[in-house]
Every structure is written in structure tokens, then in C-alpha cells.
């Protein structure tokens, strides 16, 4: 089971399928975030305490899809910083380092 999964993930022939799955997952996350934003807005309009129900601290918290975008950018930054530290910081060694 694990071997099949590793072969599927590592295979260049399935890259289009993997990209499609990734884009679908991203679209689902953005759609869910928009759904939550709209539900919160509608709840705030109909709540008795509407003055405080829709309160957010920052302006960008009101943007639909902000959480998905912020999470994606954060992951990309973490990967790039880790690669930089690994390659330029001397953490990674060549394969024949111990030979």
C-alpha cells in the first residue's frame, strides 16, 4: 500500500493528476472560507447583538479567502526559508560526505 502511494507521488507521469488534486483542494478551502465569511455576515445581520457579532480586529480578516491565501503563502515561505538554510547554511551534506 505504501509502495503504491510512494510510486504514485514520485511518478512524473501523474504530475497532471497531482496538480489537479492540489488545485481542487485549494478551491475547496477557499470556497469553505468564503462560506464561513458569508455565514458570519448573515448571522451578524440577524443577531440581537449585531454591533459586536461581526467585529474583526484587522481589515484583511474580512476578505473572503484570506485564511487560505495566508496559509498558502506561509507554507511557501517556510519551504523556501528551509531550503535556503539547508543549502546555504551548511546543514545539508553531499551524498558521499561520509565516504
KAQUICOR-V121827 format. One record per residue. N is the residue number from 1. D_LAST is the distance of its C-alpha to the last C-alpha in Angstrom with 2 decimals. Layout:
# KAQUICOR-V121827
n | d_last
N | D_LAST
N | D_LAST
This chain:
# KAQUICOR-V121827
n | d_last
1 | 33.80
2 | 30.58
3 | 28.97
4 | 32.01
5 | 31.81
6 | 28.13
7 | 28.92
8 | 31.98
9 | 30.31
10 | 27.41
11 | 29.76
12 | 30.87
13 | 34.15
14 | 35.26
15 | 34.67
16 | 38.44
17 | 39.21
18 | 36.67
19 | 38.13
20 | 41.62
21 | 40.84
22 | 39.41
23 | 42.48
24 | 44.82
25 | 43.24
26 | 43.56
27 | 47.19
28 | 47.98
29 | 46.69
30 | 48.71
31 | 51.76
32 | 51.53
33 | 51.34
34 | 54.38
35 | 56.18
36 | 55.66
37 | 56.89
38 | 59.99
39 | 60.70
40 | 60.49
41 | 62.80
42 | 65.32
43 | 65.24
44 | 65.86
45 | 68.83
46 | 70.44
47 | 69.65
48 | 72.30
49 | 69.94
50 | 68.87
51 | 68.69
52 | 65.59
53 | 64.06
54 | 62.36
55 | 61.28
56 | 57.82
57 | 56.35
58 | 54.82
59 | 56.19
60 | 53.04
61 | 53.19
62 | 56.19
63 | 54.32
64 | 53.74
65 | 50.08
66 | 48.94
67 | 46.87
68 | 44.99
69 | 44.44
70 | 43.31
71 | 40.89
72 | 39.38
73 | 39.02
74 | 37.54
75 | 34.84
76 | 33.98
77 | 33.83
78 | 31.57
79 | 29.11
80 | 29.22
81 | 28.88
82 | 25.91
83 | 24.14
84 | 25.10
85 | 23.88
86 | 20.52
87 | 19.95
88 | 21.96
89 | 21.67
90 | 17.95
91 | 17.56
92 | 15.38
93 | 11.76
94 | 10.13
95 | 8.65
96 | 5.21
97 | 5.68
98 | 3.81
99 | 0.00
